[in-house]
Amino acid sequence: MKIKLSILLFLCALPFFSQTKIGSVDLELKKSSDFHQLYSTIDNFNDKFYVLAADKEITTLIKYNKALFFSDSLKTKTDKNYPLIIGNSFNHKNDFVAYWASKDYKKFMSQTYDFNNHKTDTILFEIPFKDELLLSSFKHKNLFYFLSYVKKEEQLRLYALQGNKYDEKTLDFKSFKLGLNQSRPISIAKYIATNPIEVIDNESFNPLYAATNKVKLYAIKNKLLITLDYSSAQTHVFEIDLSSYEVKEKVFPKTAINSEEYDSNSFYHQENLYQLKANKNQLMISRHDYNEIESVQEYSVLAEEKIQFKNSPLYIQNGNSQPREIKNTEKFLKRLKNKSLGISVYQTEGDLLITVGGTNTTITSDGIVLGTLLTIGGIMIGDYGTFPDMTSSEIMQNVYFECRFDRKFKPKSTPFGPLAIDYISGFLQDNTTLKLQNTTKHKSYFILSYYDASAKQIILRKFEDGYPLISDF
């Protein structure tokens, strides 16, 4: 009886033991909360952590050292003409530079925080984006980037911001052809511009809805990868060298599955490209060595067969509701039909967590608002990342299962422990007043930065994947 009670107490205490409060800094954000913003980031080269918090009048940058102890802070005035914090870079002196944008994203303000001399510097500049469509923005290796589409030239343009300066380069895709049978073919750049781009962080867990986009962008080392899954026959990959801005092309064929038409998608992770293909009769996942040294590995299942490589039940989940188990492969594939297919890969506990399935948005009359996603260990409740824009009459339906593979792409039956994002979501569910928060991957764990209005503090908490050690209980 004592053993059972100890296990029960241990399970109940999991949310507390899975998190560590790193520290807190006193800071009061003045009303109105409509103007409050919070942004956190890592200096990729020096392992220093920063949190920027702003209200209508004052912006405060808090600096933490490598051990995540408070180091210093600087304050500047918030400018109402530049109300949006969009990102940051670090200049050649390793000073933190915050970028603010006007509402129309035409005018920008950079604020440099010089902690050595304890001063700040503000520069106003413009990026006109003339005849351009802004497609995405992202931070990579301490620089901040914009990717845009130049309409008249039908080309992509990349802007790299560092400090108070920026460089712009046109990415030449004109020599590449889109493999679509069309009477009026479109350019590669135009196809990218007319489809949503999902920026994928390979170090973090990417929810299934993010993996369903047919155009994905990965910032890896000194290159960008843009993957296109417009065709069920192949994945088209464009590799952009961030030193020379040269564009190279790679094509990874998709093994055809039986008889009828099928949908497909892909996901790049650590020098491998994972592909998913499915129709009502068959499902197949495969792994391509990106450098094309090792042979392709594949797992396939027919509708009448059991999925031997899965590590979870087959699930269907509607919005906030509890997930329901789907009885067999045939019913799963029927549910998957007419969904946007996706495959997501995340490394945890030394293995690969692969989520396979599809999503769609359906109309409902009960006014359920999206706020949950299923991850390892149960329901993930609350906000994590940026969810799709949902109205009160829309609901997202997820159909999926999970797999555990080793690094040689061999399936394993051992269950995963909960993920850090599960713990973060549980924490936010229990603390619903925390409206201002940000999650940042750092080393092997995640840092939740948030503003506690009642305590008037900026607080950091650390969350890790897996179960806490019983010896810690």
Wavefront OBJ file of the C-alpha trace (Angstrom):
o trace
v 0.000 0.000 0.000
v 2.867 2.365 0.819
v 4.435 1.651 -2.589
v 1.164 2.414 -4.419
v 0.733 5.627 -2.425
v 4.305 6.687 -3.206
v 3.742 6.104 -6.935
v 0.501 8.094 -6.802
v 2.196 10.976 -5.008
v 5.058 10.863 -7.493
v 2.675 11.097 -10.479
v 0.753 13.949 -8.873
v 4.004 15.792 -8.221
v 5.298 15.440 -11.792
v 4.301 18.958 -12.891
v 6.278 20.421 -9.981
v 9.396 18.266 -10.348
v 9.535 18.760 -14.128
v 10.126 22.487 -13.771
v 12.760 24.637 -12.093
v 12.358 28.290 -11.255
v 15.571 29.879 -12.479
v 15.019 33.342 -11.115
v 12.927 36.490 -11.014
v 13.515 40.190 -11.628
v 11.318 42.936 -10.202
v 9.619 44.890 -12.974
v 6.235 46.571 -13.159
v 4.595 46.974 -16.548
v 2.199 49.904 -16.417
v -1.330 49.837 -17.784
v -2.824 49.315 -20.292
v -1.935 45.660 -20.818
v -2.913 46.045 -24.498
v 0.520 47.617 -25.011
v 2.488 44.952 -23.120
v 5.012 42.894 -25.094
v 7.553 40.251 -24.114
v 10.386 38.831 -26.208
v 13.172 36.439 -25.208
v 16.200 35.126 -27.063
v 19.652 33.563 -26.775
v 22.964 34.982 -27.938
v 23.935 31.942 -30.023
v 27.657 32.618 -29.755
v 27.941 33.511 -26.046
v 25.058 31.591 -24.412
v 23.703 34.726 -22.753
v 19.951 35.045 -22.328
v 17.870 38.183 -22.820
v 14.289 39.177 -22.041
v 12.810 42.358 -23.471
v 9.615 43.605 -21.795
v 7.694 46.688 -22.868
v 4.648 48.702 -21.865
v 3.255 51.850 -23.485
v 5.970 54.098 -22.054
v 9.091 52.091 -21.167
v 11.006 49.182 -22.717
v 13.337 47.177 -20.458
v 15.993 44.732 -21.622
v 17.117 42.228 -18.974
v 20.431 40.450 -19.453
v 21.316 37.083 -17.879
v 24.758 35.473 -17.796
v 25.667 31.966 -18.986
v 24.447 30.490 -15.699
v 21.103 32.290 -16.244
v 21.621 34.602 -13.271
v 20.542 38.227 -13.576
v 23.412 40.315 -14.918
v 22.106 43.780 -15.807
v 19.237 45.755 -17.320
v 18.756 48.834 -19.485
v 15.683 50.947 -20.166
v 14.562 52.990 -23.179
v 11.410 54.848 -24.109
v 8.796 52.958 -26.104
v 8.009 54.702 -29.401
v 4.311 54.667 -30.342
v 5.229 54.982 -34.039
v 7.003 51.606 -33.883
v 4.649 49.467 -31.805
v 5.731 45.966 -32.888
v 8.799 44.136 -31.591
v 9.697 41.812 -34.485
v 13.091 40.374 -33.554
v 16.717 41.121 -32.832
v 20.311 40.667 -33.882
v 23.709 41.159 -32.245
v 26.163 43.645 -33.733
v 29.914 43.161 -34.202
v 30.468 44.180 -30.543
v 27.922 41.571 -29.392
v 25.510 44.304 -28.313
v 21.835 43.342 -28.335
v 19.918 45.168 -31.099
v 16.110 45.119 -30.978
v 14.030 45.729 -34.099
v 10.678 47.479 -33.978
v 8.315 47.973 -36.909
v 5.566 50.362 -37.888
v 2.142 48.831 -38.409
v 2.630 48.707 -42.185
v 6.101 47.080 -41.902
v 7.657 49.828 -44.026
v 9.509 51.775 -41.325
v 11.791 50.265 -38.708
v 13.596 51.275 -35.552
v 16.706 49.611 -34.159
v 17.611 50.028 -30.502
v 21.154 49.075 -29.518
v 21.800 48.167 -25.875
v 25.436 48.758 -24.901
v 25.824 47.163 -21.469
v 29.565 47.885 -21.300
v 28.971 51.641 -21.371
v 25.429 51.411 -20.020
v 23.814 53.370 -22.814
v 21.370 52.862 -25.664
v 21.260 54.124 -29.219
v 18.220 54.432 -31.497
v 18.334 54.494 -35.304
v 15.358 54.875 -37.662
v 15.487 53.320 -41.118
v 13.236 52.139 -43.925
v 12.995 48.997 -46.000
v 10.509 50.074 -48.660
v 9.699 46.561 -49.950
v 8.778 48.251 -53.229
v 6.608 45.932 -55.353
v 7.467 43.187 -52.867
v 5.438 40.776 -50.803
v 6.900 40.047 -47.364
v 6.809 36.260 -46.928
v 8.502 35.505 -43.601
v 11.046 36.609 -41.011
v 13.357 34.626 -38.750
v 16.492 34.848 -36.595
v 19.498 32.689 -37.376
v 23.035 32.772 -35.957
v 22.490 36.173 -34.314
v 21.199 37.822 -37.519
v 17.600 38.732 -38.341
v 16.201 37.967 -41.804
v 13.303 38.972 -44.031
v 12.331 36.882 -47.062
v 10.280 38.686 -49.703
v 8.913 38.132 -53.207
v 9.711 40.699 -55.914
v 6.580 40.725 -58.061
v 7.844 42.188 -61.336
v 11.016 40.113 -61.409
v 9.340 36.980 -60.002
v 12.307 36.475 -57.704
v 12.907 36.035 -53.990
v 14.893 38.588 -52.015
v 16.636 37.984 -48.696
v 17.360 40.815 -46.246
v 19.954 40.198 -43.511
v 19.881 42.653 -40.589
v 22.795 43.025 -38.197
v 23.069 45.974 -35.873
v 21.908 49.158 -37.582
v 22.599 47.915 -41.113
v 21.092 45.459 -43.527
v 22.158 43.708 -46.731
v 19.791 42.583 -49.444
v 20.395 39.823 -51.963
v 18.254 38.568 -54.822
v 18.005 34.781 -54.876
v 18.157 33.525 -58.444
v 15.647 30.723 -59.062
v 15.185 31.392 -62.793
v 17.225 28.407 -63.963
v 15.000 25.971 -62.045
v 11.691 24.595 -63.272
v 8.594 23.652 -61.348
v 7.604 20.066 -62.090
v 3.927 20.736 -62.684
v 2.073 19.897 -65.868
v 0.524 23.266 -66.592
v -0.339 25.057 -69.804
v 0.892 28.257 -68.158
v 3.766 27.240 -65.855
v 4.639 29.475 -62.908
v 8.093 30.221 -61.585
v 9.545 28.587 -58.482
v 9.624 31.948 -56.706
v 5.978 32.667 -57.527
v 4.912 29.241 -56.273
v 6.727 29.879 -52.982
v 5.138 33.328 -52.736
v 1.604 32.049 -53.324
v 1.758 29.313 -50.682
v 2.180 29.761 -46.915
v 5.769 29.291 -45.720
v 6.320 27.500 -42.418
v 9.635 28.345 -40.719
v 10.737 25.153 -38.965
v 13.006 25.038 -35.922
v 14.711 21.637 -35.958
v 15.647 21.948 -32.278
v 12.059 22.238 -31.053
v 8.915 20.141 -31.208
v 6.827 21.176 -34.219
v 3.087 20.459 -33.890
v 1.375 18.570 -36.673
v -0.502 21.565 -38.080
v 2.835 23.331 -38.717
v 4.178 20.276 -40.538
v 1.247 20.130 -42.975
v 2.367 23.168 -44.989
v 3.711 22.254 -48.424
v 6.437 24.928 -48.295
v 8.882 24.857 -45.386
v 11.979 26.894 -44.590
v 14.836 25.588 -42.431
v 17.776 27.738 -41.255
v 20.671 25.335 -40.688
v 24.317 26.235 -40.071
v 25.397 28.435 -42.989
v 22.487 27.682 -45.282
v 18.759 27.882 -45.784
v 16.681 25.003 -47.082
v 13.329 25.568 -48.767
v 11.377 22.362 -49.355
v 8.426 22.123 -51.745
v 5.929 19.261 -51.723
v 3.679 20.380 -54.564
v 3.990 16.965 -56.222
v 3.192 13.480 -54.954
v 6.125 12.245 -57.049
v 8.939 14.212 -55.413
v 10.165 16.662 -52.802
v 11.910 19.647 -54.357
v 14.653 21.144 -52.162
v 16.479 24.425 -52.718
v 19.654 25.047 -50.740
v 20.763 28.673 -50.297
v 24.347 29.354 -49.222
v 24.273 32.268 -46.752
v 27.811 33.319 -47.703
v 27.564 33.366 -51.504
v 23.736 33.337 -51.807
v 24.096 30.687 -54.493
v 20.991 28.532 -54.943
v 21.342 24.777 -55.529
v 18.635 22.249 -56.292
v 17.996 18.719 -55.052
v 15.110 16.415 -55.916
v 14.077 13.479 -53.725
v 11.661 11.063 -55.441
v 8.697 9.633 -53.558
v 8.001 5.938 -53.935
v 4.558 5.537 -55.482
v 1.948 3.692 -53.452
v -0.734 1.452 -54.888
v -3.410 2.235 -57.482
v -5.233 5.426 -56.569
v -3.954 8.968 -56.169
v -2.292 9.835 -52.882
v -1.215 12.885 -50.918
v 2.265 13.445 -49.515
v 4.509 15.737 -47.501
v 8.008 15.847 -46.038
v 10.070 17.064 -43.082
v 13.807 17.736 -42.918
v 15.653 16.842 -39.726
v 19.384 16.524 -39.066
v 20.671 15.642 -42.545
v 17.688 13.438 -43.374
v 14.496 14.075 -45.331
v 11.440 12.197 -44.065
v 8.504 11.662 -46.434
v 4.898 10.634 -45.826
v 2.540 9.251 -48.489
v -1.017 8.050 -47.918
v -4.377 7.289 -49.477
v -7.333 5.225 -48.281
v -5.527 1.953 -49.067
v -1.963 2.473 -47.905
v 0.411 4.602 -45.837
v 4.176 4.837 -46.224
v 6.929 6.731 -44.435
v 10.488 6.892 -45.717
v 13.835 8.435 -44.883
v 16.298 9.843 -47.426
v 19.882 10.621 -46.535
v 20.110 14.291 -47.550
v 23.682 13.765 -48.768
v 22.516 10.700 -50.735
v 25.147 8.404 -49.260
v 22.896 5.876 -47.523
v 20.033 4.064 -49.241
v 16.383 5.020 -48.747
v 14.593 3.321 -45.832
v 10.832 2.773 -45.955
v 7.950 1.432 -43.861
v 4.600 0.702 -45.460
v 1.231 -0.524 -44.203
v -1.966 -1.510 -46.024
v -5.459 -0.679 -44.794
v -6.124 -4.244 -43.632
v -2.828 -4.498 -41.716
v -1.717 -3.326 -38.278
v 0.832 -0.521 -38.118
v 3.824 -2.293 -36.622
v 6.045 0.786 -36.442
v 3.723 3.021 -34.406
v 4.330 3.771 -30.738
v 0.888 5.088 -29.772
v -2.785 4.391 -30.465
v -4.395 5.854 -33.579
v -6.065 9.099 -32.540
v -8.652 11.595 -33.699
v -9.042 14.860 -31.809
v -11.487 17.696 -32.361
v -10.342 21.031 -30.972
v -10.420 21.048 -27.167
v -12.056 17.667 -26.802
v -10.348 14.571 -25.454
v -8.745 12.490 -28.230
v -10.597 9.346 -29.234
v -8.936 6.142 -30.333
v -9.478 4.895 -33.884
v -9.922 1.118 -33.948
v -7.873 0.059 -36.956
v -5.736 1.164 -39.878
v -8.598 1.119 -42.376
v -10.682 3.530 -40.294
v -7.618 5.690 -39.687
v -6.875 6.012 -43.412
v -10.505 6.891 -44.108
v -10.317 9.611 -41.456
v -7.060 10.824 -42.973
v -8.676 11.319 -46.367
v -9.239 14.981 -47.283
v -6.895 16.076 -44.496
v -3.709 18.101 -45.028
v -0.982 15.493 -44.524
v 2.023 16.149 -42.326
v 4.982 14.415 -40.722
v 6.970 15.984 -37.875
v 10.288 14.812 -36.398
v 11.742 15.731 -32.999
v 14.751 14.299 -31.177
v 14.231 13.477 -27.516
v 15.615 10.875 -25.097
v 18.237 9.981 -27.723
v 15.620 8.826 -30.237
v 13.263 10.297 -32.825
v 9.657 11.125 -32.028
v 7.838 11.072 -35.375
v 4.244 12.294 -35.569
v 2.294 11.107 -38.619
v -1.155 12.293 -39.639
v -3.207 15.150 -40.964
v -5.273 18.161 -39.957
v -8.145 20.192 -41.281
v -10.440 22.955 -40.135
v -14.136 22.183 -39.950
v -17.161 24.297 -39.121
v -18.965 23.755 -35.840
v -21.865 25.439 -34.096
v -20.697 24.933 -30.518
v -18.170 27.764 -30.587
v -15.188 25.683 -29.474
v -11.970 27.658 -29.733
v -8.708 25.898 -30.488
v -6.460 25.664 -27.462
v -5.233 22.098 -27.246
v -2.993 19.747 -29.092
v -2.163 16.196 -28.175
v 1.461 15.399 -27.474
v 3.268 12.598 -25.697
v 1.829 12.049 -22.249
v -1.645 13.448 -22.880
v -3.400 16.699 -23.643
v -1.366 19.826 -24.156
v -3.528 22.701 -22.981
v -2.794 26.374 -23.401
v -0.686 28.388 -25.819
v 2.554 27.152 -27.310
v 4.035 28.838 -30.333
v 1.600 30.467 -32.734
v -1.643 28.643 -33.347
v -3.648 28.998 -36.543
v -6.053 31.918 -36.700
v -9.343 30.361 -35.624
v -12.740 31.994 -35.285
v -15.373 30.947 -32.778
v -17.114 28.842 -35.420
v -14.079 26.856 -36.529
v -12.444 23.796 -35.037
v -9.276 21.942 -35.967
v -9.437 18.178 -36.345
v -6.248 16.144 -35.917
v -5.864 12.520 -37.024
v -2.499 11.027 -36.123
v -0.261 8.502 -34.421
v 3.272 8.650 -33.039
v 6.374 6.545 -33.611
v 9.671 6.055 -31.839
v 12.693 5.367 -34.041
v 16.363 5.117 -33.196
v 18.902 7.104 -35.182
v 19.240 4.254 -37.668
v 15.495 4.558 -38.364
v 14.586 1.309 -36.607
v 11.234 1.342 -34.737
v 11.181 0.952 -30.943
v 8.278 0.064 -28.671
v 9.543 1.848 -25.540
v 7.170 4.725 -24.712
v 8.427 8.288 -24.475
v 8.073 10.335 -21.336
v 6.217 13.661 -21.409
v 7.731 16.511 -23.380
v 8.783 19.855 -21.964
v 5.952 21.484 -23.905
v 3.452 19.242 -22.093
v 4.768 20.500 -18.767
v 4.773 24.098 -20.016
v 1.195 23.785 -21.205
v 0.108 22.279 -17.910
v 1.820 25.095 -16.040
v 0.069 27.731 -18.160
v -3.256 25.966 -17.688
v -2.799 26.159 -13.930
v -1.756 29.814 -14.160
v -4.299 31.328 -16.523
v -3.482 34.909 -15.500
v -0.074 34.682 -17.197
v -0.974 36.306 -20.493
v 2.513 37.541 -21.401
v 4.917 34.656 -21.964
v 7.533 33.328 -24.366
v 9.256 29.952 -24.761
v 12.893 29.634 -25.867
v 14.980 26.513 -26.517
v 18.331 26.656 -24.711
v 20.805 23.773 -24.786
v 18.805 20.622 -23.919
v 15.877 22.338 -22.201
v 13.284 25.069 -22.654
v 12.988 28.366 -20.805
v 9.561 29.828 -20.158
v 9.830 33.600 -19.659
v 6.720 35.327 -18.384
v 5.418 38.419 -16.650
v 3.657 37.850 -13.325
v 1.409 40.902 -12.951
v 0.483 40.149 -9.344
v 4.127 39.768 -8.245
v 5.291 42.494 -10.669
v 8.171 40.300 -11.805
v 9.736 38.783 -14.906
v 10.204 35.103 -14.077
v 12.205 32.367 -15.818
v 11.372 28.676 -15.471
v 13.234 25.731 -16.929
v 11.417 22.700 -18.390
v 12.884 19.449 -19.709
v 11.642 16.464 -21.691
v 11.025 13.175 -19.878
v 10.136 12.079 -16.381
v 12.059 13.513 -13.415
v 14.343 11.069 -11.630
v 12.601 9.141 -8.846
v 15.643 9.851 -6.660
v 14.666 13.537 -6.885
v 11.208 12.794 -5.523
l 1 2 3 4 5 6 7 8 9 10 11 12 13 14 15 16 17 18 19 20 21 22 23 24 25 26 27 28 29 30 31 32 33 34 35 36 37 38 39 40 41 42 43 44 45 46 47 48 49 50 51 52 53 54 55 56 57 58 59 60 61 62 63 64 65 66 67 68 69 70 71 72 73 74 75 76 77 78 79 80 81 82 83 84 85 86 87 88 89 90 91 92 93 94 95 96 97 98 99 100 101 102 103 104 105 106 107 108 109 110 111 112 113 114 115 116 117 118 119 120 121 122 123 124 125 126 127 128 129 130 131 132 133 134 135 136 137 138 139 140 141 142 143 144 145 146 147 148 149 150 151 152 153 154 155 156 157 158 159 160 161 162 163 164 165 166 167 168 169 170 171 172 173 174 175 176 177 178 179 180 181 182 183 184 185 186 187 188 189 190 191 192 193 194 195 196 197 198 199 200 201 202 203 204 205 206 207 208 209 210 211 212 213 214 215 216 217 218 219 220 221 222 223 224 225 226 227 228 229 230 231 232 233 234 235 236 237 238 239 240 241 242 243 244 245 246 247 248 249 250 251 252 253 254 255 256 257 258 259 260 261 262 263 264 265 266 267 268 269 270 271 272 273 274 275 276 277 278 279 280 281 282 283 284 285 286 287 288 289 290 291 292 293 294 295 296 297 298 299 300 301 302 303 304 305 306 307 308 309 310 311 312 313 314 315 316 317 318 319 320 321 322 323 324 325 326 327 328 329 330 331 332 333 334 335 336 337 338 339 340 341 342 343 344 345 346 347 348 349 350 351 352 353 354 355 356 357 358 359 360 361 362 363 364 365 366 367 368 369 370 371 372 373 374 375 376 377 378 379 380 381 382 383 384 385 386 387 388 389 390 391 392 393 394 395 396 397 398 399 400 401 402 403 404 405 406 407 408 409 410 411 412 413 414 415 416 417 418 419 420 421 422 423 424 425 426 427 428 429 430 431 432 433 434 435 436 437 438 439 440 441 442 443 444 445 446 447 448 449 450 451 452 453 454 455 456 457 458 459 460 461 462 463 464 465 466 467 468 469 470 471 472 473
